[in-house]
């Protein structure tokens, strides 16, 4: 870690705010697929580590910067919904909003350095940093508290059986694909990058769900155990955890705390520590 990397991280967070948190994450998927192709072709340039998961499009930097900037813009009254991660914040013409995104890019770089390099936590430290950054942003800029405020209706934190069944099906199905290619190719992030890229259709307004937590966790579990069936199981578990987190921390609120990131770092912790 040095001053140059902190400056680059500032740029990454600012750029994430500039184009919007979700578009920045979609670029994580796109550049990740490019990085996977480079690896498969025997290339030596680390696009995957230095671009897709580095200070340019690393979710702990660019996505987290966009999330925090949106929360700040909402607090200022410039953005209708603080949890709007689709909107490019350049449209607000407010340099302070972009600077906040850059500041949270630096925060993400430092926190991930703490988690990964100093503490060596047995989890996906990038996902854990995304959650940490989002909590800091909510406490700093939000008015609804960590779990949001639900005053006029009964809050349901756990999905019903039919939705659990649906989540388990899509988690197991997408997880099966990621688990298979993780075991057969050794590319654990392949499914994740495909899932992240698929969110371009969500950005366009189509109802495509987030599946990157399902595919990454399934691939990781299969890679660690060498068992595709374990990967499929964890894909389904990650899908259900993501929904519970959505209802618990990302509803009735005025900023975004990312459910897939929460599912990724908690499941990764279990996989890396106990499997």
Phi and psi in degrees as GROMACS dihedral restraints (atoms count N, CA, C in turn):
[ dihedral_restraints ]
;  ai    aj    ak    al  type     phi  dphi    fc
    3     4     5     6     1  -149.2    20    10
    4     5     6     7     1   178.1    20    10
    6     7     8     9     1   -61.8    20    10
    7     8     9    10     1   -37.9    20    10
    9    10    11    12     1   -60.1    20    10
   10    11    12    13     1   -44.4    20    10
   12    13    14    15     1   -65.4    20    10
   13    14    15    16     1   -33.9    20    10
   15    16    17    18     1   -66.8    20    10
   16    17    18    19     1   -39.1    20    10
   18    19    20    21     1   -65.2    20    10
   19    20    21    22     1   -42.4    20    10
   21    22    23    24     1   -64.5    20    10
   22    23    24    25     1   -39.0    20    10
   24    25    26    27     1   -64.2    20    10
   25    26    27    28     1   -37.3    20    10
   27    28    29    30     1   -59.9    20    10
   28    29    30    31     1   -44.8    20    10
   30    31    32    33     1   -62.1    20    10
   31    32    33    34     1   -39.3    20    10
   33    34    35    36     1   -64.3    20    10
   34    35    36    37     1   -43.5    20    10
   36    37    38    39     1   -66.2    20    10
   37    38    39    40     1   -39.9    20    10
   39    40    41    42     1   -64.2    20    10
   40    41    42    43     1   -43.0    20    10
   42    43    44    45     1   -65.4    20    10
   43    44    45    46     1   -36.6    20    10
   45    46    47    48     1   -62.0    20    10
   46    47    48    49     1   -39.4    20    10
   48    49    50    51     1   -68.8    20    10
   49    50    51    52     1   -39.2    20    10
   51    52    53    54     1   -58.0    20    10
   52    53    54    55     1   -48.5    20    10
   54    55    56    57     1   -95.6    20    10
   55    56    57    58     1   -10.6    20    10
   57    58    59    60     1   103.1    20    10
   58    59    60    61     1   146.1    20    10
   60    61    62    63     1   -62.1    20    10
   61    62    63    64     1   -48.0    20    10
   63    64    65    66     1   -67.6    20    10
   64    65    66    67     1   -44.4    20    10
   66    67    68    69     1   -56.5    20    10
   67    68    69    70     1   -37.5    20    10
   69    70    71    72     1   -62.8    20    10
   70    71    72    73     1   -40.4    20    10
   72    73    74    75     1   -70.1    20    10
   73    74    75    76     1   -35.0    20    10
   75    76    77    78     1   -59.5    20    10
   76    77    78    79     1   -39.1    20    10
   78    79    80    81     1   -66.8    20    10
   79    80    81    82     1   -27.1    20    10
   81    82    83    84     1   -58.2    20    10
   82    83    84    85     1   -45.9    20    10
   84    85    86    87     1   -65.2    20    10
   85    86    87    88     1   -44.1    20    10
   87    88    89    90     1   -64.1    20    10
   88    89    90    91     1   -49.8    20    10
   90    91    92    93     1   -68.7    20    10
   91    92    93    94     1   -28.8    20    10
   93    94    95    96     1   -64.3    20    10
   94    95    96    97     1   -41.3    20    10
   96    97    98    99     1   -64.5    20    10
   97    98    99   100     1   -37.7    20    10
   99   100   101   102     1   -62.5    20    10
  100   101   102   103     1   -43.0    20    10
  102   103   104   105     1   -62.7    20    10
  103   104   105   106     1   -40.0    20    10
  105   106   107   108     1   -62.4    20    10
  106   107   108   109     1   -41.6    20    10
  108   109   110   111     1   -63.6    20    10
  109   110   111   112     1   -39.1    20    10
  111   112   113   114     1   -62.3    20    10
  112   113   114   115     1   -44.1    20    10
  114   115   116   117     1   -62.0    20    10
  115   116   117   118     1   -46.9    20    10
  117   118   119   120     1   -62.8    20    10
  118   119   120   121     1   -29.7    20    10
  120   121   122   123     1   -86.4    20    10
  121   122   123   124     1    -0.5    20    10
  123   124   125   126     1    81.1    20    10
  124   125   126   127     1    19.0    20    10
  126   127   128   129     1   -72.0    20    10
  127   128   129   130     1   163.1    20    10
  129   130   131   132     1  -109.7    20    10
  130   131   132   133     1    -8.2    20    10
  132   133   134   135     1   -81.8    20    10
  133   134   135   136     1   125.9    20    10
  135   136   137   138     1   -87.8    20    10
  136   137   138   139     1    72.9    20    10
  138   139   140   141     1   -64.9    20    10
  139   140   141   142     1   -37.6    20    10
  141   142   143   144     1   -62.6    20    10
  142   143   144   145     1   -49.9    20    10
  144   145   146   147     1   -80.6    20    10
  145   146   147   148     1   -36.2    20    10
  147   148   149   150     1   -94.7    20    10
  148   149   150   151     1   -20.1    20    10
  150   151   152   153     1  -112.3    20    10
  151   152   153   154     1   -61.7    20    10
  153   154   155   156     1   -62.3    20    10
  154   155   156   157     1   -41.1    20    10
  156   157   158   159     1  -116.0    20    10
  157   158   159   160     1    13.1    20    10
  159   160   161   162     1  -100.1    20    10
  160   161   162   163     1  -158.2    20    10
  162   163   164   165     1   -71.0    20    10
  163   164   165   166     1   -12.5    20    10
  165   166   167   168     1   -78.1    20    10
  166   167   168   169     1   -59.9    20    10
  168   169   170   171     1  -125.3    20    10
  169   170   171   172     1    14.3    20    10
  171   172   173   174     1   -56.2    20    10
  172   173   174   175     1   128.4    20    10
  174   175   176   177     1   -57.8    20    10
  175   176   177   178     1   -29.8    20    10
  177   178   179   180     1   -70.9    20    10
  178   179   180   181     1   -12.6    20    10
  180   181   182   183     1  -112.5    20    10
  181   182   183   184     1   -63.5    20    10
  183   184   185   186     1   -74.7    20    10
  184   185   186   187     1   -50.3    20    10
  186   187   188   189     1   -63.5    20    10
  187   188   189   190     1   -46.7    20    10
  189   190   191   192     1   -63.0    20    10
  190   191   192   193     1   -37.4    20    10
  192   193   194   195     1   -62.4    20    10
  193   194   195   196     1   -42.4    20    10
  195   196   197   198     1   -65.0    20    10
  196   197   198   199     1   -39.7    20    10
  198   199   200   201     1   -62.4    20    10
  199   200   201   202     1   -48.3    20    10
  201   202   203   204     1   -65.7    20    10
  202   203   204   205     1   -40.4    20    10
  204   205   206   207     1   -64.0    20    10
  205   206   207   208     1   -37.6    20    10
  207   208   209   210     1   -64.8    20    10
  208   209   210   211     1   -41.9    20    10
  210   211   212   213     1   -62.8    20    10
  211   212   213   214     1   -40.8    20    10
  213   214   215   216     1   -66.7    20    10
  214   215   216   217     1   -42.6    20    10
  216   217   218   219     1   -62.3    20    10
  217   218   219   220     1   -38.0    20    10
  219   220   221   222     1   -65.6    20    10
  220   221   222   223     1   -41.4    20    10
  222   223   224   225     1   -61.8    20    10
  223   224   225   226     1   -35.3    20    10
  225   226   227   228     1   -76.2    20    10
  226   227   228   229     1   -13.1    20    10
  228   229   230   231     1    88.7    20    10
  229   230   231   232     1    11.7    20    10
  231   232   233   234     1   -90.9    20    10
  232   233   234   235     1   -14.2    20    10
  234   235   236   237     1  -133.0    20    10
  235   236   237   238     1   130.7    20    10
  237   238   239   240     1   -63.5    20    10
  238   239   240   241     1   -40.9    20    10
  240   241   242   243     1  -126.0    20    10
  241   242   243   244     1   122.2    20    10
  243   244   245   246     1   -69.2    20    10
  244   245   246   247     1   -16.9    20    10
  246   247   248   249     1   -93.8    20    10
  247   248   249   250     1    10.9    20    10
  249   250   251   252     1   -77.4    20    10
  250   251   252   253     1    99.6    20    10
  252   253   254   255     1   -96.9    20    10
  253   254   255   256     1     3.5    20    10
  255   256   257   258     1   -91.8    20    10
  256   257   258   259     1   -25.9    20    10
  258   259   260   261     1   -79.4    20    10
  259   260   261   262     1   126.1    20    10
  261   262   263   264     1   -67.5    20    10
  262   263   264   265     1   121.3    20    10
  264   265   266   267     1   -79.4    20    10
  265   266   267   268     1    -5.4    20    10
  267   268   269   270     1   -60.2    20    10
  268   269   270   271     1   -26.7    20    10
  270   271   272   273     1   -66.7    20    10
  271   272   273   274     1   -15.4    20    10
  273   274   275   276     1   -82.5    20    10
  274   275   276   277     1   -15.4    20    10
  276   277   278   279     1    53.8    20    10
  277   278   279   280     1    40.0    20    10
  279   280   281   282     1  -121.4    20    10
  280   281   282   283     1   105.1    20    10
  282   283   284   285     1   -64.4    20    10
  283   284   285   286     1   -27.9    20    10
  285   286   287   288     1   -66.0    20    10
  286   287   288   289     1   -37.4    20    10
  288   289   290   291     1   -59.3    20    10
  289   290   291   292     1   -43.7    20    10
  291   292   293   294     1   -68.4    20    10
  292   293   294   295     1   -36.1    20    10
  294   295   296   297     1   -64.9    20    10
  295   296   297   298     1   -38.4    20    10
  297   298   299   300     1   -60.6    20    10
  298   299   300   301     1   -42.2    20    10
  300   301   302   303     1   -59.2    20    10
  301   302   303   304     1   -42.5    20    10
  303   304   305   306     1   -63.4    20    10
  304   305   306   307     1   -40.9    20    10
  306   307   308   309     1   -61.8    20    10
  307   308   309   310     1   -39.8    20    10
  309   310   311   312     1   -74.6    20    10
  310   311   312   313     1   -22.9    20    10
  312   313   314   315     1   -63.6    20    10
  313   314   315   316     1   -43.1    20    10
  315   316   317   318     1   -63.6    20    10
  316   317   318   319     1   -44.0    20    10
  318   319   320   321     1   -58.3    20    10
  319   320   321   322     1   -44.3    20    10
  321   322   323   324     1   -62.0    20    10
  322   323   324   325     1   -40.6    20    10
  324   325   326   327     1   -62.4    20    10
  325   326   327   328     1   -45.4    20    10
  327   328   329   330     1   -67.5    20    10
  328   329   330   331     1   -43.4    20    10
  330   331   332   333     1   -65.3    20    10
  331   332   333   334     1   -43.1    20    10
  333   334   335   336     1   -64.9    20    10
  334   335   336   337     1   -36.0    20    10
  336   337   338   339     1   -61.1    20    10
  337   338   339   340     1   -40.5    20    10
  339   340   341   342     1   -63.9    20    10
  340   341   342   343     1   -50.2    20    10
  342   343   344   345     1   -65.9    20    10
  343   344   345   346     1   -44.0    20    10
  345   346   347   348     1   -87.5    20    10
  346   347   348   349     1   -46.7    20    10
  348   349   350   351     1   -93.6    20    10
  349   350   351   352     1   -33.3    20    10
  351   352   353   354     1   -94.0    20    10
  352   353   354   355     1   -52.2    20    10
  354   355   356   357     1   -86.1    20    10
  355   356   357   358     1   -21.7    20    10
  357   358   359   360     1    51.1    20    10
  358   359   360   361     1    51.4    20    10
  360   361   362   363     1   -67.4    20    10
  361   362   363   364     1   137.6    20    10
  363   364   365   366     1   -82.1    20    10
  364   365   366   367     1    69.3    20    10
  366   367   368   369     1  -158.9    20    10
  367   368   369   370     1  -177.3    20    10
  369   370   371   372     1   -82.3    20    10
  370   371   372   373     1    99.2    20    10
  372   373   374   375     1   -70.2    20    10
  373   374   375   376     1   -26.5    20    10
  375   376   377   378     1   -65.2    20    10
  376   377   378   379     1   -46.6    20    10
  378   379   380   381     1   -63.4    20    10
  379   380   381   382     1   -40.5    20    10
  381   382   383   384     1   -63.9    20    10
  382   383   384   385     1   -36.9    20    10
  384   385   386   387     1   -67.7    20    10
  385   386   387   388     1   -38.6    20    10
  387   388   389   390     1   -57.2    20    10
  388   389   390   391     1   -43.7    20    10
  390   391   392   393     1   -68.1    20    10
  391   392   393   394     1   -44.0    20    10
  393   394   395   396     1   -58.3    20    10
  394   395   396   397     1   -46.8    20    10
  396   397   398   399     1   -62.1    20    10
  397   398   399   400     1   -41.7    20    10
  399   400   401   402     1   -65.5    20    10
  400   401   402   403     1   -37.4    20    10
  402   403   404   405     1   -66.8    20    10
  403   404   405   406     1   -42.4    20    10
  405   406   407   408     1   -60.5    20    10
  406   407   408   409     1   -43.5    20    10
  408   409   410   411     1   -63.1    20    10
  409   410   411   412     1   -40.9    20    10
  411   412   413   414     1   -67.0    20    10
  412   413   414   415     1   -41.9    20    10
  414   415   416   417     1   -66.5    20    10
  415   416   417   418     1   -34.6    20    10
  417   418   419   420     1   -78.5    20    10
  418   419   420   421     1   -39.3    20    10
  420   421   422   423     1  -117.6    20    10
  421   422   423   424     1   -17.5    20    10
  423   424   425   426     1   -87.6    20    10
  424   425   426   427     1   167.4    20    10
  426   427   428   429     1  -123.8    20    10
  427   428   429   430     1     4.1    20    10
  429   430   431   432     1  -105.6    20    10
  430   431   432   433     1    -2.9    20    10
  432   433   434   435     1    79.9    20    10
  433   434   435   436     1   174.7    20    10
  435   436   437   438     1   -61.2    20    10
  436   437   438   439     1   -41.9    20    10
  438   439   440   441     1  -100.1    20    10
  439   440   441   442     1     5.3    20    10
  441   442   443   444     1    78.3    20    10
  442   443   444   445     1   172.1    20    10
  444   445   446   447     1  -119.2    20    10
  445   446   447   448     1   122.4    20    10
  447   448   449   450     1  -123.5    20    10
  448   449   450   451     1   103.1    20    10
  450   451   452   453     1  -109.6    20    10
  451   452   453   454     1   -26.6    20    10
  453   454   455   456     1  -107.2    20    10
  454   455   456   457     1     2.0    20    10
  456   457   458   459     1  -153.1    20    10
  457   458   459   460     1   162.3    20    10
  459   460   461   462     1   -75.6    20    10
  460   461   462   463     1   130.6    20    10
  462   463   464   465     1   -89.0    20    10
  463   464   465   466     1   131.1    20    10
  465   466   467   468     1  -111.1    20    10
  466   467   468   469     1   110.8    20    10
  468   469   470   471     1   -87.4    20    10
  469   470   471   472     1   -23.1    20    10
  471   472   473   474     1  -116.5    20    10
  472   473   474   475     1   135.2    20    10
  474   475   476   477     1   -68.3    20    10
  475   476   477   478     1   155.5    20    10
  477   478   479   480     1   -74.3    20    10
  478   479   480   481     1   175.1    20    10
  480   481   482   483     1   -60.1    20    10
  481   482   483   484     1   -42.8    20    10
  483   484   485   486     1   -62.8    20    10
  484   485   486   487     1   -38.5    20    10
  486   487   488   489     1   -74.7    20    10
  487   488   489   490     1   -36.0    20    10
  489   490   491   492     1   -59.9    20    10
  490   491   492   493     1   -42.5    20    10
  492   493   494   495     1   -62.0    20    10
  493   494   495   496     1   -44.7    20    10
  495   496   497   498     1   -61.3    20    10
  496   497   498   499     1   -46.1    20    10
  498   499   500   501     1   -62.8    20    10
  499   500   501   502     1   -41.8    20    10
  501   502   503   504     1   -63.1    20    10
  502   503   504   505     1   -37.3    20    10
  504   505   506   507     1   -66.7    20    10
  505   506   507   508     1   -49.2    20    10
  507   508   509   510     1   -70.9    20    10
  508   509   510   511     1   -32.0    20    10
  510   511   512   513     1   -67.9    20    10
  511   512   513   514     1   -42.8    20    10
  513   514   515   516     1   -69.9    20    10
  514   515   516   517     1   -40.6    20    10
  516   517   518   519     1   -67.1    20    10
  517   518   519   520     1   -51.6    20    10
  519   520   521   522     1   -68.5    20    10
  520   521   522   523     1   -33.6    20    10
  522   523   524   525     1   -65.8    20    10
  523   524   525   526     1   -33.8    20    10
  525   526   527   528     1   -62.0    20    10
  526   527   528   529     1   -44.1    20    10
  528   529   530   531     1   -60.6    20    10
  529   530   531   532     1   -49.8    20    10
  531   532   533   534     1   -65.0    20    10
  532   533   534   535     1   -40.5    20    10
  534   535   536   537     1   -64.1    20    10
  535   536   537   538     1   -42.8    20    10
  537   538   539   540     1   -61.3    20    10
  538   539   540   541     1   -49.4    20    10
  540   541   542   543     1   -72.6    20    10
  541   542   543   544     1   -24.6    20    10
  543   544   545   546     1   -66.0    20    10
  544   545   546   547     1   -43.5    20    10
  546   547   548   549     1   -73.6    20    10
  547   548   549   550     1   -39.5    20    10
  549   550   551   552     1   -83.9    20    10
  550   551   552   553     1   -24.9    20    10
  552   553   554   555     1  -114.9    20    10
  553   554   555   556     1   -17.7    20    10
  555   556   557   558     1    79.8    20    10
  556   557   558   559     1     3.4    20    10
  558   559   560   561     1   -93.5    20    10
  559   560   561   562     1    87.8    20    10
  561   562   563   564     1   -64.0    20    10
  562   563   564   565     1   -31.6    20    10
  564   565   566   567     1   -90.9    20    10
  565   566   567   568     1     1.4    20    10
  567   568   569   570     1   -59.2    20    10
  568   569   570   571     1   -51.7    20    10
  570   571   572   573     1   -62.1    20    10
  571   572   573   574     1   -39.9    20    10
  573   574   575   576     1   -58.5    20    10
  574   575   576   577     1   -45.2    20    10
  576   577   578   579     1   -67.1    20    10
  577   578   579   580     1   -38.3    20    10
  579   580   581   582     1   -63.6    20    10
  580   581   582   583     1   -45.0    20    10
  582   583   584   585     1   -62.4    20    10
  583   584   585   586     1   -44.0    20    10
  585   586   587   588     1   -62.8    20    10
  586   587   588   589     1   -41.2    20    10
  588   589   590   591     1   -65.7    20    10
  589   590   591   592     1   -34.0    20    10
  591   592   593   594     1   -63.7    20    10
  592   593   594   595     1   -18.2    20    10
  594   595   596   597     1   -70.6    20    10
  595   596   597   598     1    -5.4    20    10
  597   598   599   600     1   -60.5    20    10
  598   599   600   601     1   -29.9    20    10
  600   601   602   603     1   -74.7    20    10
  601   602   603   604     1   -31.6    20    10
  603   604   605   606     1   -64.1    20    10
  604   605   606   607     1   -42.5    20    10
  606   607   608   609     1   -60.7    20    10
  607   608   609   610     1   -31.2    20    10
  609   610   611   612     1   -79.2    20    10
  610   611   612   613     1    -7.0    20    10
  612   613   614   615     1   103.5    20    10
  613   614   615   616     1     4.5    20    10
  615   616   617   618     1   -88.6    20    10
  616   617   618   619     1   155.0    20    10
  618   619   620   621     1   -84.2    20    10
  619   620   621   622     1    53.8    20    10
  621   622   623   624     1   -87.5    20    10
  622   623   624   625     1   121.9    20    10
  624   625   626   627     1   -78.8    20    10
  625   626   627   628     1   158.5    20    10
  627   628   629   630     1   -71.6    20    10
  628   629   630   631     1   129.5    20    10
  630   631   632   633     1  -127.7    20    10
  631   632   633   634     1     2.8    20    10
  633   634   635   636     1   -66.1    20    10
  634   635   636   637     1   -27.3    20    10
  636   637   638   639     1   -71.0    20    10
  637   638   639   640     1   -33.8    20    10
  639   640   641   642     1   -69.3    20    10
  640   641   642   643     1   -47.5    20    10
  642   643   644   645     1   -70.7    20    10
  643   644   645   646     1   -38.5    20    10
  645   646   647   648     1   -68.4    20    10
  646   647   648   649     1   -45.0    20    10
  648   649   650   651     1   -68.4    20    10
  649   650   651   652     1   -39.7    20    10
  651   652   653   654     1   -61.4    20    10
  652   653   654   655     1   -43.8    20    10
  654   655   656   657     1   -65.1    20    10
  655   656   657   658     1   -41.6    20    10
  657   658   659   660     1   -64.9    20    10
  658   659   660   661     1   -45.9    20    10
  660   661   662   663     1   -62.6    20    10
  661   662   663   664     1   -41.7    20    10
  663   664   665   666     1   -67.5    20    10
  664   665   666   667     1   -37.9    20    10
  666   667   668   669     1   -66.5    20    10
  667   668   669   670     1   -42.3    20    10
  669   670   671   672     1   -69.0    20    10
  670   671   672   673     1   -40.3    20    10
  672   673   674   675     1   -95.0    20    10
  673   674   675   676     1   -19.4    20    10
  675   676   677   678     1    73.5    20    10
  676   677   678   679     1    13.3    20    10
  678   679   680   681     1  -121.2    20    10
  679   680   681   682     1   115.0    20    10
  681   682   683   684     1   -64.6    20    10
  682   683   684   685     1   -34.4    20    10
  684   685   686   687     1   -65.0    20    10
  685   686   687   688     1   -36.8    20    10
  687   688   689   690     1   -63.9    20    10
  688   689   690   691     1   -39.6    20    10
  690   691   692   693     1   -60.3    20    10
  691   692   693   694     1   -44.3    20    10
  693   694   695   696     1   -60.4    20    10
  694   695   696   697     1   -44.1    20    10
  696   697   698   699     1   -59.7    20    10
  697   698   699   700     1   -46.4    20    10
  699   700   701   702     1   -70.0    20    10
  700   701   702   703     1   -28.3    20    10
  702   703   704   705     1   -60.9    20    10
  703   704   705   706     1   -43.2    20    10
  705   706   707   708     1   -66.7    20    10
  706   707   708   709     1   -40.5    20    10
  708   709   710   711     1   -63.6    20    10
  709   710   711   712     1   -43.4    20    10
  711   712   713   714     1   -62.0    20    10
  712   713   714   715     1   -38.3    20    10
  714   715   716   717     1   -61.7    20    10
  715   716   717   718     1   -43.3    20    10
  717   718   719   720     1   -70.3    20    10
  718   719   720   721     1   -41.5    20    10
  720   721   722   723     1   -60.4    20    10
  721   722   723   724     1   -42.5    20    10
  723   724   725   726     1   -57.8    20    10
  724   725   726   727     1   -41.1    20    10
  726   727   728   729     1   -67.7    20    10
  727   728   729   730     1   -41.7    20    10
  729   730   731   732     1   -63.0    20    10
  730   731   732   733     1   -41.7    20    10
  732   733   734   735     1   -65.4    20    10
  733   734   735   736     1   -39.2    20    10
  735   736   737   738     1   -55.9    20    10
  736   737   738   739     1   -45.8    20    10
  738   739   740   741     1   -72.5    20    10
  739   740   741   742     1   -29.6    20    10
  741   742   743   744     1   -85.4    20    10
  742   743   744   745     1   -46.4    20    10
  744   745   746   747     1  -114.0    20    10
  745   746   747   748     1   -11.4    20    10
  747   748   749   750     1  -125.9    20    10
  748   749   750   751     1    24.3    20    10
  750   751   752   753     1  -131.2    20    10
  751   752   753   754     1   154.6    20    10
  753   754   755   756     1    56.5    20    10
  754   755   756   757     1    41.6    20    10
  756   757   758   759     1  -141.6    20    10
  757   758   759   760     1   173.7    20    10
  759   760   761   762     1  -121.0    20    10
  760   761   762   763     1    24.0    20    10
  762   763   764   765     1  -156.9    20    10
  763   764   765   766     1   175.5    20    10
  765   766   767   768     1  -107.7    20    10
  766   767   768   769     1   122.7    20    10
  768   769   770   771     1  -113.6    20    10
  769   770   771   772     1   118.9    20    10
  771   772   773   774     1   -76.1    20    10
  772   773   774   775     1   112.1    20    10
  774   775   776   777     1   -60.7    20    10
  775   776   777   778     1   -44.8    20    10
  777   778   779   780     1   -59.8    20    10
  778   779   780   781     1   -39.6    20    10
  780   781   782   783     1   -62.6    20    10
  781   782   783   784     1   -39.4    20    10
  783   784   785   786     1   -63.4    20    10
  784   785   786   787     1   -45.8    20    10
  786   787   788   789     1   -62.4    20    10
  787   788   789   790     1   -38.5    20    10
  789   790   791   792     1   -64.7    20    10
  790   791   792   793     1   -50.5    20    10
  792   793   794   795     1   -73.0    20    10
  793   794   795   796     1   -32.2    20    10
  795   796   797   798     1   -71.7    20    10
  796   797   798   799     1   -44.1    20    10
  798   799   800   801     1   -67.7    20    10
  799   800   801   802     1   -39.3    20    10
  801   802   803   804     1   -61.8    20    10
  802   803   804   805     1   -37.6    20    10
  804   805   806   807     1   -60.1    20    10
  805   806   807   808     1   -46.4    20    10
  807   808   809   810     1   -63.6    20    10
  808   809   810   811     1   -44.7    20    10
  810   811   812   813     1   -64.4    20    10
  811   812   813   814     1   -48.3    20    10
  813   814   815   816     1   -74.5    20    10
  814   815   816   817     1   -24.1    20    10
  816   817   818   819     1   -92.8    20    10
  817   818   819   820     1   -31.4    20    10
  819   820   821   822     1  -118.6    20    10
  820   821   822   823     1   -17.7    20    10
